[in-house]
Amino acid sequence: MSRISIILPAKNEAAALKDLLPRLTAAQPGAEIIVVDDGSTDDTKTVCAGNGVTCLSSPYSMGNGAAIKRGARAATGDILVFMDGDGQHDPADIARLVGRLAEGYDMVIGARSWESQAGVGRGLANTLYNWLASRMTGQVVADLTSGFRVARANRFREFIHLLPNGFSYPTTSTMAFFRSAYGVAYEPIKAAERVGKSHIKPLKDGLRFLLIIFKIATLYSPLKLFVPVSFAFFVMGSANYAYTYFHYGRLTNGSTLMWSAAVIVFLIGLVSEQITSLTYRPHE
């Protein structure tokens, strides 16, 4: 029987953990529970000790993704369960997500409903992220940024080196699983209102998420990003040439530069595609 390891990244979440840890223990009595203390200044360590839970402490904050990586390396279970430490995720949902792995999936993600989004702005942003990721992967991405997910430990550890230290490990891990042809499923969940203050800054982290989506696109399928850009340069160069030819009867440097850019961008895309193939080489 597979053993489950539950990993909770936490930064100053002692108030939420006081309620969450007993519920986790009751819902999954045989599971290994690891709280990764990301440089907390509250009594997170004391709360974990009082509940008999393993606490991996960092001397300073390294980021949510860094906490996930540390927890994944320390876990001894065959199945990894990742949850936020702020009390938004219901321990009772773990069984449903883990159960879907038996259907042949390698990762199952808790997909939040619109009502579970933290405000209209966050909901609209997540909808945009899901749409962009779906276009890039060719798969339906129901919730790109959900931090509640379960995965087979051996599969997840293949991509630890790709995960950033900040707030985007869900984005990276989801697209990495799709790129490697590992089965990904979504299970509807309802997320409660978090306990305490969010560490995410909507504008700053929203722009960062968009940047990460395009960065991961170069790891997932570079040509899907580079070919449209190359084509746009070619079209602009051709349009500029048509304009200057009919008005001045000549070819300008502007058209030549844009055509050159189209070729260069396309070639960079080809090289990136080869690098991607090496990055996702089969694991023994």
N, C-alpha and C positions, 0 to 999 in steps of 0.2 A: 504493500500500500504506500502511495506517495506521501511524503511528509510536506507540510505547508510551512513556509516561513513568511511572516507578515512584517513588512518593513514600513516604518512611519518616519519620514523626515519631519523634524520639529524644531522650530526656533521660537522660544518663549511661548510655548503652547501648554504650560503646566495646567492652567485652568481647564482646558479642554481634555487633556489627558486623564485628569482625575475621574472624569465620567466615562471616557472612551475605553481605557484599558480594562476595567472590570467587565464591560460589555463584550470586548474582544475575547477575553479569556472565557467568558460564558458561552459565546457563540462558537469558538474554535478551541476547545479545551486541550487538544493535543498539539496545537500549532506552536512553532517557535515565533516569539514576538520580539522584534528588534526596533527600538526607538533610536534614531540617529539624531543626537543633540547637536544642532548646527550652531554652536557658540552661544547657547542660551544664557541669559543672566538671571532667570527666575529659578524656581525650585524643580525644574524638570527631572534632574537626577534623583531627587528625593521621592518624587511621585513614582518614578519607575521602580526604584528600590522597594517602595511600599507595596507595589503590585507584583513583585517578583519578575520583573521584565528586564531583559538585557538593554543596557543603555550605552551606546557608543558616543562618547563626547569628543567634540572638537574644541581646541583652545580658542578658536575664533570662527566667525561665519565664513564658510566656503561656498555657500549657495545650495539651493534645493537639489540641483542635479548632482552635485558632489556628494550630498548626503545619500542620495539614491545609490550612487556607485559604491560608496563605502558599505552600505547595508547589503547590497547584492553580493559583494565579495565575502562578507562575513557570514551570510546565511548558509545554513546547512541543508535546507529543504530542497526537494525536487521541483516544487512549485513555489514561485515567488508571488506574493500579493503585495501590491503597493497601494497605500492609502495616505491621504493627507492627515496630519496630526491635529487638525483644527476642529474635528468633530463633525464635518460635513457628511462624511460617508457612513452608511449604516453597516455595522458588522454582520447583520443578518443577510446582507446581499452577497457576502463572500461565497457562500455555498452555491448560489446560482451561477456566479461567474466561474468558479472552479469546475462546476459540473459541465459547463460548455466545452472545456478542454477535452473531455472524454469523447466528444463528437469529432475529434481530429484536428482541432485548432491548436495553435501554438501560443496565441495571445488572445485574451478576451478583455475588452475594454468596457467600462461602465459608461454608457452614453446618457448624458444629462438631458432632461426635457427643457423646453423653453422656460418653464416656471422655475427651474432649478438654477437658471443663470443669475449671476450676481449683478442684476440691473440690465436695463435695455441696451446700454452701450456695450457692455461685455457680451451680451447675447448676440448683438449684430456683428461684433468683431469675430466671435467664434464661428458664426455662420459664414463669414467671409473666409476665414482660415480653412474651414471644412471644404468649401467650394474650391478654393485654390489647390488644396492637397488632393482632392478628388480628381481634378483636371490633370495634375502632374502624375499621379499614380495610376490613373485609369480604374481605380477602385472607389467604391462608395465609402467615404470617410465621415462617419456620423458624429464623432466628437474627437477632434484632433488633440485638444489640450487637456482632456480628462486625466486627473492624477490617480484615479481608481482603476486599477487593471491587474490582471493576473497573467503570468507567463511561465512557460517552462524554463527552469533555471539555466539549463545548458544553452538554450536558444538566446535568452536575454544576455547572457555573459559574452556572447559573440560580438556584441555591439557596444560594450562598455566603453571601449576606447573612442567611440564616436560621440558619446553623450557629452554635452556641454555641462559646465558646473552651475549654470544659472537656471532660470525658470523655463526650460524648454525640453526637458528630457522626454515628456510624452510625445512631442512633435517628432523628435529625432528617432525614438524607438519605434513609433508607429510606421514611419516611412521606411525605416531600415528593414522591418519585418516584411513589408510589402515588396521591397526591392529584392529580398532574398527568397521570395516565393514561400514564405511561411504563412500559414493560415491565420487570419485575424477576424474575429467576430465582435459584434457589439451587443451588449445586453442593457436594456433600458434601466435606469436607476433614477431615484430622486435624491438630490443633494440638499441637506438641511442648511440653514443659515450658519455660517461659521461662528465659532466662539472667539472673541477678540478681534484685533485689527488685521486686515489683510496686508501682506508684505508686497503685493503686486501694485505697481503704479501704472494705471491704464494707458496713458500716453506713451511713456517711456518704454514699458514692456510690450505695448501693442506694436510699436515700430520695430522692436527687437524681434517679436514673433514673426512679423512679415519678412524681416531680413533673414531669419532662420529658415523660413519656408523656401526662399529662393536659394539659400546656401545648401539646404538639403536637396533641393532639386538638382543641383550639380552633382550630388552624390547618388541620387536616385536615377535620374535619366537626363543627363546634361543636354542631349540634343533637343529635348522638348523645350528647353529654355533658350539655347543658342540658335536653333534654326529660325524661330520666329523673329529674333533680333536681327539675324543675318538677312532674312527676307525683307524686313522693314528698311534696312540700310539700302538694299538693292532697289526697292521700290522708290525710295526717296531720291536715290541717285538717278534712276531712270526718269522720274518726273522732272527733276531739275534739268536733265539733259534735254528732254522734250521741250521744256519752256525756253531754255537758252538757244536751242537750235532754231525753233520757229521765230524767235524774236531777234536773235543776233547771228544765227547761222554758224554757231561754233560750239565746241565742247569745252566746258569750263573745268577748272581744278576742283570745284565743289563736287561735281558728279564723279570725277575720278576718285576723289578721296572717299566718298560714300561707297562706291563699288569696291574699293580696296578694303574698306572696313567690313563689308559684307563677307568677303573672302576670308579675311583674318578671323572674324568671329566664328564663321563656320568651321574653319580649321581648328580653332581652339576647342570648339564643341566636340570634334572628332577625337582630339587628344584626351579631353576630359572623359569621353565615353570609354576609352581604353583604360584610363586610370581607374574609373569606376568598376570595370570588370575585374581588375586586380584587387581592388578594395574588398569586393564581395566574393572572393575566391572561396571554393568549397572548404569547409572545416572537416577535419578528421573526427 
